[in-house]
Amino acid sequence: MEQTERNESRRDNRRLIRMAALVPSVPEIRYLLARLVIHPRIQKPFIMTWSLWRRQHQAAATVSHYKQHVKTQL
């Protein structure tokens, strides 16, 4: 595959999206604090695992959305 600026840009965007999936947003942090400190009815590992899954799912949805958007423009 030919190396182009566009290909490089895509690779960098994927890396940023993957990294962004690991950084919780402010609302996510508030939710986690509320679940872990205020209402600790559910076990902490479950809450943390669910939160990570949710952020990864959102990142994958973002990638899919942008791929679909690019396809419709071509």
C-alpha positions as CSV (number, residue, x, y, z in Angstrom):
1,M,0.0,0.0,0.0
2,E,1.3,3.4,-0.9
3,Q,2.2,5.7,2.0
4,T,0.3,8.9,1.7
5,E,-0.4,11.8,4.0
6,R,-4.0,10.8,4.2
7,N,-3.0,7.2,5.3
8,E,-0.7,8.6,8.0
9,S,-3.5,10.9,9.2
10,R,-6.0,8.0,9.6
11,R,-3.4,6.0,11.6
12,D,-2.9,8.9,14.0
13,N,-6.6,9.4,14.3
14,R,-7.2,5.7,15.2
15,R,-4.5,5.9,17.9
16,L,-6.0,9.1,19.4
17,I,-9.5,7.5,19.4
18,R,-8.1,4.4,21.2
19,M,-6.3,6.6,23.8
20,A,-9.4,8.8,24.2
21,A,-11.5,5.6,25.0
22,L,-9.3,5.1,28.1
23,V,-9.7,8.6,29.5
24,P,-13.0,9.0,31.3
25,S,-15.0,12.1,30.7
26,V,-16.2,14.4,33.6
27,P,-19.7,12.9,33.5
28,E,-18.2,9.4,33.6
29,I,-16.1,10.3,36.6
30,R,-19.1,11.7,38.4
31,Y,-21.0,8.6,37.6
32,L,-18.2,6.3,38.9
33,L,-17.9,8.3,42.1
34,A,-21.6,8.2,42.7
35,R,-21.7,4.4,42.1
36,L,-18.5,3.6,44.1
37,V,-18.8,6.0,47.0
38,I,-22.4,7.1,47.5
39,H,-24.3,3.9,46.4
40,P,-21.9,1.0,46.6
41,R,-24.5,-1.8,46.1
42,I,-22.7,-3.4,43.2
43,Q,-19.2,-4.7,43.4
44,K,-16.5,-2.3,42.4
45,P,-14.8,-4.5,39.8
46,F,-18.1,-4.9,37.9
47,I,-18.6,-1.1,37.8
48,M,-15.1,-0.4,36.6
49,T,-15.3,-3.1,33.9
50,W,-18.6,-1.8,32.7
51,S,-17.2,1.7,32.5
52,L,-14.2,0.6,30.5
53,W,-16.5,-1.4,28.2
54,R,-18.8,1.6,27.7
55,R,-15.9,3.9,26.8
56,Q,-14.5,1.4,24.3
57,H,-17.9,0.9,22.8
58,Q,-18.4,4.6,22.4
59,A,-15.0,4.9,20.7
60,A,-15.8,2.1,18.3
61,A,-19.1,3.8,17.5
62,T,-17.3,7.1,16.8
63,V,-14.9,5.3,14.4
64,S,-17.9,3.6,12.7
65,H,-19.7,6.9,12.4
66,Y,-16.8,8.7,10.8
67,K,-16.2,5.7,8.4
68,Q,-19.8,5.9,7.3
69,H,-19.6,9.7,6.9
70,V,-16.5,9.4,4.7
71,K,-18.2,6.7,2.5
72,T,-21.2,9.0,1.9
73,Q,-19.0,11.8,0.8
74,L,-17.2,9.8,-1.8
